[in-house]
């Protein structure tokens, strides 16, 4: 995969799970990366610092191709100053207040980071003439939709969490900036990303922690759930391929039958998922095998804001960039377990 010469990419959420992996891949391509993260305490900042230290030890970072800025997205003046200073060619916006369940407890954090913060990024892109914005959306936007697999042409009008609502709002905001200011923007709907260096508030690490400590794992909806688990390396590949192909106007867009996935503006939306939904109990079984321990399962009712199943239709992504995630769950879980054991026992 080729990349633009001497490209400078501003990457938000650089100390996060996906952000650090994308930064590593961009540096591996010889690109300049300006990382931004506020290092908040939503989960243990030590893990974020460890990801950053790993990045800063890479040859590209040692050669001065990586710089890091600790900033809040909602600090609009500071973000504007950073854009003016860096003048990035492209922006990969992955920073957000994450977590479906936490959005029920602390909605204000989502309004500030995911709405005000995203507005800061859009304004920076507009004023500095950024060539392409790739931003993180989420499979959660499909909300109460039960039609599987989820496809980008499906309506997403029934979010079941504030987190999902903010992600849908991001898609609408990006489309508006594309329409008004000609900003090429691509939104990627991530589906249950997992793998080494993952988030401790997500099931893989929560389950691994509990299994090895002999604590029960909480299995919601009595275990009757399916997820389209998507391995981190596949997500990074999808992000980079989309980054290298800026969104364009859909010349076939029909305003009489508008397609939500594209527009008469340079804005595109793609599912980034493995297209192979797996029962949650099967995931637990694979994790037990990889860790060499049995889980003590505590079966619980469905949680507010959650959905029973997710599954990605990745046809449009394949058509656009010639790629779709495909790492088998068995392979991904084994890699995650090896990393987890190494990381926690180091």
C-alpha positions in Angstrom: 0.0 0.0 0.0 1.5 3.3 -1.0 1.1 6.6 0.8 1.4 10.2 -0.2 5.0 11.6 0.0 5.8 13.3 3.3 2.2 13.1 4.4 1.4 14.6 7.8 -1.5 13.0 9.6 -3.1 14.5 12.7 -4.3 11.5 14.7 -6.7 12.0 17.6 -7.0 9.3 20.3 -3.3 8.4 19.7 -2.9 6.7 23.1 -6.1 4.7 22.6 -6.5 1.1 21.5 -7.2 1.8 17.8 -5.4 5.1 17.7 -2.0 3.7 18.9 -2.3 0.8 16.4 -3.0 3.2 13.5 -0.1 5.5 14.6 2.2 2.5 14.5 1.1 1.6 11.0 1.5 5.1 9.7 5.0 5.5 11.2 5.8 2.1 9.6 5.0 3.7 6.2 7.4 6.6 6.8 4.7 9.2 7.5 4.7 12.0 9.9 2.2 11.6 12.7 1.0 14.3 15.1 -0.8 12.5 17.9 -3.4 14.0 20.2 -5.0 12.5 23.3 -6.2 13.9 26.7 -5.1 10.7 28.6 -8.3 10.8 30.7 -9.0 8.4 33.5 -12.0 6.6 31.9 -9.8 3.6 32.2 -6.3 3.2 33.7 -4.1 5.8 32.1 -1.1 3.5 32.7 -2.2 1.4 29.7 -2.4 4.6 27.6 1.0 5.6 28.7 2.4 2.1 27.9 0.9 2.4 24.3 2.5 5.8 23.9 5.9 4.6 25.2 5.7 1.8 22.7 5.1 4.3 19.9 7.8 6.6 21.0 10.3 3.7 20.9 9.7 3.1 17.2 12.3 4.0 14.6 10.0 6.5 13.0 9.4 8.3 16.3 13.1 8.3 17.1 13.6 10.0 13.7 11.2 12.8 14.7 8.2 11.6 12.7 6.0 11.3 15.8 5.0 14.1 18.1 2.4 14.0 20.9 0.1 16.7 22.3 -2.0 16.2 25.5 -5.2 18.2 24.8 -9.0 18.0 25.4 -11.0 18.0 22.1 -13.5 20.5 23.6 -10.7 23.0 24.1 -11.6 24.6 20.8 -8.9 27.4 21.0 -6.1 24.9 21.6 -7.3 22.6 18.9 -7.5 25.5 16.4 -3.9 26.5 17.4 -2.7 23.0 16.9 -4.2 22.8 13.4 -2.7 26.1 12.5 0.7 25.0 13.8 0.7 21.5 12.2 -1.3 22.2 9.0 -2.0 18.5 8.5 -2.6 16.9 5.1 -5.1 14.4 6.6 -6.9 13.8 9.9 -7.8 10.5 11.5 -10.2 11.3 14.2 -10.5 8.3 16.7 -10.8 10.2 20.0 -14.1 10.0 21.7 -15.7 9.3 25.1 -16.2 5.6 24.5 -18.5 3.0 26.1 -22.2 2.4 25.7 -23.0 1.7 29.4 -21.0 4.6 30.7 -23.1 7.0 28.5 -26.1 6.1 30.7 -24.2 7.1 33.9 -22.4 10.2 32.6 -24.1 11.7 29.5 -22.4 15.1 29.9 -19.0 13.5 29.1 -20.3 12.4 25.7 -21.9 15.7 24.8 -18.6 17.5 25.4 -16.2 15.1 23.9 -18.2 13.5 21.1 -20.2 16.6 20.0 -18.3 19.7 21.0 -15.0 17.9 20.5 -15.9 16.7 17.0 -17.0 20.2 16.1 -13.5 21.4 17.0 -12.0 18.8 14.6 -14.3 19.8 11.8 -13.5 23.4 12.2 -9.8 22.7 12.2 -10.2 20.7 9.0 -12.3 23.5 7.4 -9.9 26.3 8.2 -6.7 24.5 7.3 -8.0 22.9 4.1 -7.4 19.3 5.2 -7.4 16.9 2.2 -9.3 14.1 3.9 -10.9 13.4 7.3 -11.4 9.8 8.3 -13.4 9.6 11.6 -14.7 6.8 13.8 -18.3 6.0 13.9 -19.8 2.8 15.4 -22.0 -0.1 14.7 -24.0 1.1 17.7 -25.7 3.6 15.3 -27.9 0.8 14.0 -29.5 0.8 17.4 -32.9 -1.0 17.4 -32.5 -2.2 13.9 -33.0 -6.0 13.8 -32.4 -6.5 10.1 -29.1 -8.4 9.8 -26.5 -8.0 8.5 -26.4 -4.2 9.0 -25.9 -2.3 5.8 -25.0 1.3 5.3 -28.2 1.9 3.3 -30.3 0.9 6.3 -31.8 3.8 8.3 -30.3 4.5 11.7 -33.0 6.5 13.3 -33.5 4.5 16.5 -30.3 4.7 18.7 -30.6 2.9 22.1 -27.8 4.8 23.9 -26.5 8.3 24.0 -23.2 7.0 22.8 -24.9 5.8 19.6 -26.8 9.0 19.2 -23.5 11.0 19.4 -22.0 8.8 16.7 -25.0 9.3 14.4 -24.7 13.1 15.1 -21.0 12.9 14.1 -22.0 11.4 10.7 -24.5 14.2 10.2 -22.0 16.9 11.2 -19.4 15.5 8.9 -21.8 15.3 6.0 -22.8 18.9 6.6 -19.2 20.1 6.5 -18.6 18.0 3.3 -21.7 19.7 1.7 -21.0 23.2 2.8 -17.2 23.4 2.6 -16.2 20.6 0.3 -14.4 18.6 3.1 -13.8 15.0 1.9 -14.8 12.9 4.9 -15.2 9.2 5.5 -17.0 7.7 8.5 -16.1 4.1 9.6 -18.6 2.2 11.6 -16.4 -0.1 13.8 -17.8 -3.4 14.9 -16.5 -4.8 18.3 -12.8 -4.3 17.8 -10.6 -6.6 19.9 -7.0 -7.7 20.1 -3.6 -7.0 21.8 -3.4 -3.6 23.7 -7.2 -3.5 23.8 -9.5 -1.5 26.2 -9.9 -2.9 29.7 -13.6 -1.8 29.8 -14.4 -4.2 26.9 -15.4 -7.9 27.2 -12.1 -9.6 26.2 -10.1 -8.0 29.0 -12.9 -7.9 31.5 -13.4 -11.6 30.9 -9.7 -12.5 31.0 -9.2 -10.5 34.2 -12.0 -12.4 35.9 -11.2 -15.8 34.6 -7.6 -15.7 35.7 -8.6 -14.2 39.1 -11.2 -16.9 39.6 -14.0 -14.3 39.7 -17.3 -14.8 37.8 -17.7 -13.2 34.5 -21.0 -11.3 33.8 -22.8 -12.7 30.8 -25.7 -10.5 29.8 -29.0 -11.5 28.2 -28.4 -15.0 29.6 -25.6 -15.4 27.0 -28.0 -15.1 24.0 -26.0 -12.5 22.2 -24.0 -12.3 19.0 -21.2 -9.9 18.1 -19.2 -9.2 14.9 -15.8 -9.4 16.6 -13.2 -7.5 14.4 -9.5 -8.0 14.9 -7.4 -4.9 15.4 -5.0 -5.5 12.5 -7.9 -5.7 10.1 -9.4 -2.4 11.5 -6.0 -0.7 11.0 -5.8 -1.9 7.4 -9.3 -0.7 6.7 -8.6 2.7 8.2 -5.4 3.2 6.2 -7.0 2.0 2.9 -9.8 4.5 3.4 -7.4 7.2 4.4 -5.6 6.7 1.1 -8.8 7.1 -1.0 -10.5 10.3 -0.1 -14.3 10.4 -0.2 -15.8 11.7 -3.4 -19.3 12.8 -4.5 -21.5 9.9 -5.5 -22.4 10.8 -9.1 -25.4 8.5 -9.0 -26.9 10.0 -5.8 -30.6 10.3 -6.2 -32.2 12.9 -4.0 -35.6 11.3 -4.6 -34.3 8.1 -3.1 -31.4 9.3 -0.9 -28.8 6.7 0.0 -27.5 7.2 3.6 -24.1 5.7 2.7 -23.1 8.4 0.2 -24.1 11.8 -0.9 -24.0 14.6 -3.4 -21.1 15.8 -1.3 -17.7 14.2 -0.7 -18.9 12.1 2.3 -18.9 8.3 2.5 -19.9 5.8 5.2 -18.6 2.2 5.5 -19.0 -0.7 7.9 -15.7 -2.0 9.2 -16.5 -5.4 10.6 -15.6 -9.0 10.2 -18.9 -10.0 8.6 -18.9 -13.2 10.7 -21.1 -12.7 13.8 -20.2 -15.1 16.6 -22.2 -16.2 19.7 -20.9 -14.6 22.9 -20.7 -18.0 24.5 -18.4 -19.2 21.6 -16.1 -16.2 22.2 -15.9 -17.1 25.9 -15.2 -20.8 25.0 -12.3 -19.7 22.8 -10.9 -17.4 25.5 -11.1 -20.2 28.1 -9.1 -22.4 25.8 -6.5 -19.8 25.1 -6.1 -19.0 28.8 -6.2 -22.6 29.9 -8.9 -21.8 32.5 -12.6 -22.3 32.8 -14.9 -19.3 33.4 -17.4 -19.1 36.1 -20.4 -17.6 34.3 -22.9 -15.3 36.0 -25.9 -15.1 33.6 -27.7 -11.7 33.8 -30.6 -9.9 32.1 -30.0 -7.6 29.1 -28.4 -4.3 29.9 -30.0 -0.9 29.0 -28.5 0.5 25.9 -27.3 -2.8 24.6 -28.3 -4.8 21.5 -28.8 -8.5 21.0 -26.7 -8.9 17.8 -24.5 -7.1 15.4 -23.3 -8.2 11.9 -21.6 -6.1 9.2 -22.3 -6.1 5.5 -18.9 -5.0 4.1 -19.8 -5.1 0.4 -19.4 -1.4 0.0 -16.0 -1.3 1.8 -14.8 -4.1 -0.5 -16.0 -2.3 -3.6 -14.3 1.0 -2.4 -10.9 -0.1 -1.2 -10.7 -3.8 -2.2 -10.5 -5.0 1.4 -12.6 -6.3 4.2 -11.7 -7.8 7.6 -11.3 -11.6 7.6 -9.2 -12.7 10.6 -10.8 -15.7 12.1 -11.9 -15.3 15.7 -9.9 -18.4 16.7 -6.7 -16.7 15.5 -7.5 -13.3 17.0 -8.5 -14.6 20.5 -5.3 -16.6 20.7 -3.2 -13.6 19.8 -5.1 -11.5 22.4 -4.6 -14.1 25.1 -0.8 -14.4 24.4 -0.5 -10.6 24.6 -2.6 -10.4 27.8 -0.6 -13.0 29.6 2.7 -11.3 28.6 1.4 -7.8 29.6 -0.1 -8.7 32.9 2.8 -10.9 34.0 5.6 -8.5 32.9 
